[in-house]
Amino acid sequence: QVQLVESGGGLVQAGGSLRLSCAASGSGFSINAMGWYRQAPGKLRELVARITNSGITNYAESVEGRFTISRDNAKNTVYLQMNSLKPEDTAVYYCNANIRTIVNMDYWGKGTLVTVSS
């Protein structure tokens, strides 16, 4: 059973920074791409950033230049460094990982709330 556990959310003022972490636990798996999505109240879940197992990244246009995604393959962990936060970044942030056990499947964390006050 593979689980993703996020940490690092919280309340921050506009212009501040937060770092999210997501660790995959379990046994007998390998991780392909990992990413972060977010869902604001009344809106659809959207991709924030994604990183392949070879380190290729892509970002939503709205966070390009402010957010940085990285991963530690030895720790099965993905990070999201968020700088210059804006009130519109307020959302529940979800970790996603495409994981191979017998087959490839997408796994999701339970989410961590990020609130940016103006």
C-alpha positions as CSV (number, residue, x, y, z in Angstrom):
1,Q,0.0,0.0,0.0
2,V,1.6,3.3,-1.1
3,Q,0.7,6.5,0.7
4,L,1.6,10.1,0.1
5,V,1.8,12.4,3.1
6,E,2.1,16.2,2.6
7,S,3.3,18.7,5.1
8,G,4.3,22.4,5.2
9,G,1.0,24.2,4.6
10,G,-0.1,27.1,6.8
11,L,-1.0,30.8,6.9
12,V,1.4,33.3,5.5
13,Q,1.3,37.0,4.5
14,A,1.4,38.1,0.9
15,G,5.0,38.2,-0.3
16,G,6.0,35.5,2.1
17,S,7.3,31.9,1.5
18,L,6.3,28.4,2.3
19,R,7.8,25.0,1.5
20,L,5.6,22.0,1.0
21,S,6.9,18.4,1.3
22,C,5.4,15.2,0.2
23,A,6.8,11.8,1.1
24,A,5.8,8.5,-0.5
25,S,5.8,5.5,1.8
26,G,5.2,1.8,1.3
27,S,7.2,-1.0,-0.3
28,G,7.7,-2.5,-3.7
29,F,7.2,0.6,-5.8
30,S,9.0,3.0,-8.0
31,I,8.0,6.6,-8.7
32,N,7.7,8.1,-12.2
33,A,6.5,11.7,-12.3
34,M,5.5,13.7,-9.1
35,G,3.6,16.9,-8.9
36,W,1.6,19.4,-7.0
37,Y,-2.0,20.4,-7.8
38,R,-4.2,22.9,-6.0
39,Q,-7.9,23.5,-5.6
40,A,-9.3,26.8,-4.5
41,P,-12.8,27.2,-3.2
42,G,-15.3,26.9,-6.0
43,K,-12.7,26.1,-8.6
44,L,-11.4,23.0,-10.3
45,R,-8.2,21.3,-9.3
46,E,-5.3,22.6,-11.4
47,L,-1.7,21.6,-12.0
48,V,0.8,23.8,-10.2
49,A,4.1,22.0,-11.0
50,R,5.4,18.6,-12.1
51,I,8.7,16.9,-12.2
52,T,9.7,13.7,-13.9
53,N,12.1,11.1,-12.4
54,S,14.8,12.6,-14.5
55,G,14.3,16.1,-13.2
56,I,12.4,17.7,-16.1
57,T,10.0,20.3,-14.7
58,N,7.0,22.2,-15.9
59,Y,4.9,24.9,-14.2
60,A,1.6,26.6,-14.4
61,E,2.0,30.0,-15.9
62,S,0.6,31.6,-12.8
63,V,3.4,30.3,-10.6
64,E,6.3,30.4,-13.1
65,G,9.3,32.2,-11.6
66,R,7.9,32.1,-8.0
67,F,7.5,28.4,-7.3
68,T,10.2,25.7,-7.6
69,I,9.5,22.0,-7.6
70,S,12.3,19.5,-6.7
71,R,12.6,15.9,-5.6
72,D,14.8,13.7,-3.6
73,N,14.6,10.3,-5.2
74,A,16.5,8.6,-2.3
75,K,13.8,9.8,0.1
76,N,10.8,9.4,-2.3
77,T,10.0,13.0,-1.6
78,V,8.9,15.9,-3.6
79,Y,9.1,19.6,-2.5
80,L,7.4,22.8,-3.6
81,Q,9.2,26.0,-2.6
82,M,6.7,28.8,-2.9
83,N,8.0,32.4,-2.9
84,S,6.4,35.8,-3.4
85,L,3.0,34.3,-2.4
86,K,-0.2,36.0,-3.4
87,P,-3.7,35.8,-2.0
88,E,-4.7,34.0,-5.2
89,D,-2.4,31.2,-4.3
90,T,-4.7,30.3,-1.4
91,A,-5.9,26.7,-1.9
92,V,-5.6,23.2,-0.8
93,Y,-2.4,21.8,-2.3
94,Y,-2.4,18.1,-3.3
95,C,0.6,15.9,-3.9
96,N,0.4,13.6,-6.9
97,A,2.7,10.7,-7.9
98,N,2.6,8.3,-10.8
99,I,3.8,5.1,-9.1
100,R,4.6,1.8,-10.6
101,T,3.9,-1.4,-8.6
102,I,2.4,-4.1,-10.8
103,V,0.9,-1.3,-13.0
104,N,1.3,2.4,-13.2
105,M,-1.2,4.3,-11.1
106,D,-1.7,7.9,-9.9
107,Y,-1.7,8.4,-6.1
108,W,-2.9,11.4,-4.3
109,G,-2.2,12.9,-0.9
110,K,-4.9,14.2,1.4
111,G,-4.0,17.8,0.8
112,T,-2.5,20.6,2.8
113,L,-4.1,24.1,3.1
114,V,-2.1,27.1,2.1
115,T,-3.7,30.5,3.1
116,V,-2.1,33.7,1.9
117,S,-3.4,36.9,3.6
118,S,-3.4,40.3,2.0
